[in-house]
């Protein structure tokens, strides 16, 4: 059975303008890989309803899951929840269970509940909340779209809350081989290896380290024995160098 | 007048699988911001022709510029140039000027030109080359799509080569000088050169080849005569070595 597919939508002007460097994509990519869900596409869009809605509708129809990051805080430019409701054509309002979670958190921490904070309890109709153990304000899943915060500590906590609920496919095994040679030397042997193991995915990731060219070759597949056989075969091809 | 708009397309399984953390998006976002070009969308797709072509065609019609990163190396999974040609419906083949750049670079560095490396001279018809002072193999611009390497040092050098052409300012001229000396020997003379030609931008891209340190120095400016004078001056500083 093929693994479930996924896309990610990262929302925020601050990343596109270069002010902030995103870290959530890399975190999610690693976690999905471990969970056997194939991340197939990532899009970054600004804090604009039209752009968010268009991307959501393209991605939610093309993949099994869509994970979003950003735009669910208390300020006026946090419009992700409204955009998700609009994309699905459902109403959105303050929801009692979300409001209660916030009220309890603020009361416990001596923080005032105000109109801005109450916006974070606006949840589209039909959604399931995603727990936020860091700062309480919940994310939510609506259909196959999972809406999470942009702040990395909160995003990561929400991913940890959410992932066990989603079905993973057969776990992938991977093996990595470091070959300290320029890719031009590696390409021929790698093509032969790919032909020998058609059931595996073999990728070459070049690097320059201290001025020297090399490549990490990554072999992936659901058949752990084939992955190991391909790894051994590749090391044989560059004796004393590959490892 | 509104700023020109741009999108970026990052190509590579290794980023979506979480194996590699992309840094090119953040670099480009900062550089475009400085140049007054609005980065409006970024997409990450795998090394698959269909996904690359679909994303390219969506983005190149929606924005003034599209910048791509990744998939132009010598290995079997480097399919970006072919995908760009397919998206534009133009032929692609080894181009003589690109082949000559590679042949000269490999001859100078004692590297064998083989079939895998020759793939990097495949350029879609009608494209303009983007200079690569780090490892020679060029990028290219076809229409409003600018195709660059994924290795960060090479991507960054290509962005530096390309951006002055796009900003509507005076076009920049560049000259490259190869100095087979460690950067520690070069730094003093280079600082003197920068002081002598304050209107030029002078960058040093270090390398190690067969255990020897060297650097490609790239001189850029809008005054072509000054660039040529600085180039001649730099070669004088390392007689019999710089070229």
Interface residues (C-beta under 8 A of the other chain):
Chain A: X15 X16 X17 X18 X21 X22 X25 X26 X28 X29 X30 X31 X32 X33 X39 X40 X41 X42 X43 X44 X45 X46 X51 X176 X182 X183 X184 X186 X187 X188 X190 X191 X194 X201 X202 X203 X204 X205 X206 X207 X208 X210 X211 X212 X213 X216 X218 X220
Chain B: X12 X13 X14 X15 X16 X17 X18 X19 X20 X21 X22 X25 X26 X28 X29 X30 X31 X32 X33 X39 X40 X41 X42 X43 X44 X45 X46 X47 X51 X73 X74 X75 X76 X77 X111 X112 X114 X115 X116 X117 X119 X134 X135 X150 X151 X153 X206 X207 X208 X209 X213
